[in-house]
Structures are given as structure tokens and as C-alpha cells.
């Protein structure tokens, strides 16, 4: 893809669910993406890939948030994670660990209704995932007025909690589409949310 070739990837074959875009043939997994530093640019509908550290890394400016690429689920370690720490005062938690996910369309919490704090209400919400189309799921939701990731704050974010899922290595899933763009450095283990391109920053000066 984009001039890069990764040999020896395992491919999983599964039925295609109704409702997914007709032109979608599959899902590009983290087992491919983890080989690169990359920029997901939702504003311009492009993905830029770079093998390791290089010019792309030098071209983006913004706060570098640490990410964890490994986790523990079930009986052992798992790889291919993109876990960041967030803070939501309404949830009463100092740190909330969230898996960055380009497949979900909502902030999803794994701890059940109690993970949303006081004021959550029962609701059916259309939630999409990487391997399924948007479908109505039963659970609880609340509006998070401020969700902090480093020095950035997301306001008025709907958080949804289906029945609790024990054994998860994060508190929930964070949609990458909440940001106009996101730079992910697998090589240096950090992300930049809504980065500024250095050339643009120089023009603004």
C-alpha cells in the first residue's frame, strides 16, 4: 500500500455484514499499520505512511501524548494496542485509559453503567464497529462536558456504556474520527491530536 510491502501477514476471512459500504473489501489491521508512523487526515481523506522516524514526523507540530502499544487480556499479553490516558472530571477518575479506534463511531466504555458516573440514562444507540455496520445497541449514555487528553479538551462528547465487559485491558474505545487529523508514531510511541503541519505554522508566523 502506498509503495510499501509487508510480507507474511495473517488474513482472517469472515462474512460481510449487511450495511457496510459496498466498496469495502476488508479491514487494514494494526498488524500492518504498526510497521509505520502515519498521519490519519480526516479533513483531506488521506493516510500518509512513513517507515520509522523521518520527514513526516518532523513536519507535524503539537503536544506528544504517550501511547501504550501492548496490553494484557485474558491469560496473556496482546500487541497492536493504541492506548492513551484521558481525564474526564464528570467520571470521577484521575485517568481513563482509552483504545484509539478508527472503526467505532462513539466513545464506548467497557465498565457498564457505573463507569459513566451519576446521571447516565438508559438508551439505545447506533454504534458501529470495525467488523459490523451501525446497529442499535442497548446500554446507558451520558454527555461528557469535558474530556481532556493532555492539554486538549473535547467538549460535549456522548459516552455510551453497553453491559460491562470484564477482562478488558482498557476502560473504553475512543473514535479517532473525533479529530480532524491524528499523527501516530509507532516508532517513538506517541500520538499528536490535530497536529499542525510545520510549513503551515511557519506561514502563520
C-alpha positions as CSV (number, residue, x, y, z in Angstrom):
1,X,0.0,0.0,0.0
2,X,1.4,3.4,-0.9
3,X,4.6,1.8,-2.2
4,X,5.1,-0.3,0.9
5,X,5.0,-4.1,1.1
6,X,4.7,-6.1,4.2
7,X,5.1,-9.9,3.7
8,X,3.7,-12.7,5.8
9,X,0.6,-11.1,7.3
10,X,-2.2,-13.4,8.6
11,X,-5.5,-12.8,6.8
12,X,-8.8,-13.5,8.6
13,X,-11.8,-14.4,6.3
14,X,-15.3,-13.6,7.6
15,X,-18.8,-13.0,6.2
16,X,-19.5,-9.4,5.2
17,X,-22.3,-7.9,7.2
18,X,-25.2,-6.1,5.6
19,X,-24.9,-2.3,5.8
20,X,-21.1,-2.0,5.3
21,X,-20.1,0.1,2.3
22,X,-20.3,-1.9,-0.9
23,X,-16.7,-1.0,-2.0
24,X,-15.1,-2.1,1.3
25,X,-13.3,-5.4,0.8
26,X,-11.7,-5.7,4.2
27,X,-10.1,-4.1,7.2
28,X,-6.5,-2.9,7.3
29,X,-5.3,-4.1,10.7
30,X,-2.8,-2.8,13.3
31,X,-0.5,-5.7,12.3
32,X,0.1,-3.7,9.1
33,X,-0.2,-0.2,10.5
34,X,2.2,-0.8,13.4
35,X,5.1,-1.0,10.9
36,X,4.7,2.7,10.2
37,X,4.4,6.2,11.6
38,X,1.3,7.6,10.0
39,X,-1.0,10.6,9.7
40,X,-4.7,9.9,9.5
41,X,-6.1,13.1,7.9
42,X,-9.9,13.1,8.0
43,X,-10.2,16.6,6.6
44,X,-8.4,15.7,3.4
45,X,-9.3,12.0,3.3
46,X,-5.8,10.7,3.1
47,X,-3.4,8.5,5.1
48,X,0.3,9.3,4.9
49,X,2.7,6.4,5.8
50,X,6.4,6.6,6.8
51,X,8.6,3.7,7.6
52,X,10.0,4.6,11.0
53,X,11.1,8.1,12.1
54,X,11.6,10.6,9.2
55,X,10.4,13.7,7.4
56,X,6.7,13.1,8.2
57,X,7.5,13.2,12.0
58,X,9.4,16.4,11.6
59,X,6.6,18.0,9.7
60,X,3.9,17.7,12.3
61,X,3.7,20.0,15.4
62,X,1.7,19.5,18.5
63,X,1.6,18.0,22.0
64,X,3.0,14.5,22.0
65,X,0.9,12.2,24.1
66,X,2.4,8.8,25.2
67,X,0.7,5.7,23.9
68,X,0.9,2.1,25.0
69,X,1.2,-0.4,22.3
70,X,0.9,-3.6,24.4
71,X,-1.8,-4.8,26.8
72,X,-3.0,-7.7,28.8
73,X,-6.2,-9.6,28.0
74,X,-7.3,-13.0,29.2
75,X,-4.3,-15.2,30.0
76,X,-1.6,-13.2,28.4
77,X,-0.1,-10.1,26.7
78,X,-1.6,-8.7,23.5
79,X,0.0,-6.4,20.9
80,X,-1.4,-4.0,18.4
81,X,-2.9,-1.6,21.0
82,X,-3.0,2.2,20.8
83,X,-3.9,3.2,24.4
84,X,-3.9,6.8,25.6
85,X,-4.8,8.3,29.0
86,X,-7.6,10.8,29.3
87,X,-9.3,12.6,32.1
88,X,-13.0,13.3,32.5
89,X,-13.9,15.2,35.7
90,X,-17.6,14.0,35.5
91,X,-16.5,10.4,35.6
92,X,-14.6,11.0,38.8
93,X,-11.5,9.3,37.6
94,X,-7.9,10.7,37.5
95,X,-7.0,8.6,34.5
96,X,-9.2,6.8,31.9
97,X,-7.4,4.5,29.5
98,X,-8.8,4.6,26.0
99,X,-8.0,2.5,23.0
100,X,-7.8,4.7,19.8
101,X,-10.1,3.0,17.3
102,X,-10.8,4.1,13.7
103,X,-13.8,1.7,13.5
104,X,-16.1,2.9,16.2
105,X,-18.3,6.0,15.8
106,X,-18.9,6.6,19.6
107,X,-17.0,6.8,22.8
108,X,-17.7,3.4,24.3
109,X,-17.0,2.5,27.9
110,X,-16.5,-1.1,29.0
111,X,-17.3,-0.9,32.6
112,X,-21.1,-0.8,32.3
113,X,-23.4,2.0,33.6
114,X,-21.4,2.6,36.7
115,X,-18.4,3.7,34.5
116,X,-20.4,6.7,33.4
117,X,-20.9,8.2,36.8
118,X,-24.2,9.8,38.1
119,X,-26.9,10.9,35.6
120,X,-26.4,8.2,32.9
121,X,-29.7,7.2,31.3
122,X,-30.8,4.0,29.6
123,X,-30.7,4.4,25.8
124,X,-30.5,2.5,22.5
125,X,-27.7,4.0,20.5
126,X,-26.5,3.3,16.9
127,X,-22.9,2.0,17.4
128,X,-20.7,0.9,14.6
129,X,-17.6,-1.2,14.9
130,X,-14.7,-2.2,12.6
131,X,-16.4,-5.5,11.6
132,X,-20.0,-4.6,11.6
133,X,-22.3,-1.9,10.3
134,X,-24.1,0.6,12.6
135,X,-26.7,-1.2,14.7
136,X,-28.8,-0.3,17.7
137,X,-27.2,-1.4,21.0
138,X,-28.8,-1.2,24.4
139,X,-27.0,0.4,27.2
140,X,-26.5,3.7,29.1
141,X,-25.3,7.0,27.9
142,X,-24.2,10.4,29.3
143,X,-22.9,13.6,27.9
144,X,-19.3,14.3,29.0
145,X,-18.9,18.0,29.0
146,X,-15.1,18.0,29.1
147,X,-12.7,15.1,28.1
148,X,-9.1,16.0,28.5
149,X,-6.3,14.4,26.5
150,X,-3.1,16.2,27.6
151,X,-3.8,19.9,27.0
152,X,-6.6,19.3,24.5
153,X,-10.2,19.2,25.6
154,X,-13.1,17.7,23.8
155,X,-16.5,19.1,24.8
156,X,-19.9,17.6,24.9
157,X,-19.0,14.1,23.9
158,X,-21.6,11.3,24.2
159,X,-20.3,8.3,26.1
160,X,-22.1,5.0,25.7
161,X,-21.8,2.0,28.0
162,X,-23.2,-1.4,26.9
163,X,-23.3,-4.2,29.5
164,X,-19.9,-4.5,31.3
165,X,-17.2,-6.4,29.6
166,X,-14.8,-7.8,32.2
167,X,-11.3,-8.6,31.4
168,X,-10.6,-5.7,29.0
169,X,-7.2,-4.0,29.2
170,X,-8.7,-0.5,28.7
171,X,-11.6,1.5,30.1
172,X,-13.1,2.0,26.6
173,X,-12.7,2.9,23.0
174,X,-12.1,6.4,21.6
175,X,-13.0,7.1,17.9
176,X,-10.1,8.6,16.0
177,X,-12.8,10.4,13.9
178,X,-13.3,12.8,16.8
179,X,-10.3,14.6,15.5
180,X,-9.7,16.3,12.2
181,X,-6.4,14.5,12.0
182,X,-4.1,12.4,14.2
183,X,-0.5,11.5,13.9
184,X,0.6,8.1,15.3
185,X,4.2,7.4,15.9
186,X,4.6,3.6,16.5
187,X,8.4,4.0,16.4
188,X,8.5,6.6,19.2
189,X,5.2,5.6,21.0
190,X,3.4,8.9,20.9
191,X,0.4,10.5,19.2
192,X,-0.4,14.1,18.2
193,X,-4.1,15.0,18.1
194,X,-5.0,17.6,15.5
195,X,-1.4,18.3,14.6
196,X,-0.3,21.4,12.7
197,X,1.9,20.9,9.7
198,X,5.2,22.8,10.2
199,X,5.0,24.6,6.8
200,X,1.6,26.0,7.7
201,X,2.8,27.0,11.1
202,X,5.7,29.0,9.6
203,X,3.4,30.7,7.1
204,X,1.1,31.8,10.0
205,X,4.1,33.4,11.7
